[in-house]
């Protein structure tokens, strides 16, 4: 499917079920939420390990992130909304960057260095934020969710969720390693491509990049709000 359709499926389509989950949160069963969270994070983590298509990687990442959104719905529903908002902002940034540079495979990211180095850095920062690497914004909801689980006497579940997050971070780091420190075989001897001026709009990408990578210092304010 086109990248724009994938962006809608992974962002807009999650708002309605998450809103419903927020409204019925007092009547949810914690055991069912734990089971759904473990299955989602493990399936999303293991499924994305050997993928070469960026759309498949982001699809499995979306499954894993829904596990983090579900696990905290009963304990602190506000963190469910916060986790979804940060995920949507980060995913929008990544999809808009991929769509702007017409990249659908990991191989195409490795060739992006010669075309637009800033775009490559944005892709790498956003992927690390999706993986939950500190001190990027994506680390914030995972940190707060783990803290809430420990406060509510669920240290075992917190450890399992933290270990499952390493799977996501691993395949994002694998993409960055493959696309930046290695070079795919090519029949073209010319490594530097001619740079053409972009005709697509890029107005929202800098703002979304800032939001998806630099909001961790605002965590104390968000803790007070939630």
Buried (B, 14 or more C-beta within 10 A) or exposed (E): EEBEEBBEBBBEEBEEEBEEBBEEBEEBEBEEBBEBBBEBBBBBBBBBEEBEEBBBBBBBBBBBBBBBBBBBBBBBBBBBBBBBBBBBBBBBBBBBBBBBBEBBBBBBBBBBBBBBEEBBBBBBBBBBBBBBBEEBBBBBBBBBBBBBBEEBEBEEBBEBBBEBBEBBBBBBBBBBEBBBEEEEEEEEEEEEEEEEEEEEEEEEBEEBBEBBBBBBEEBEEBEEEB
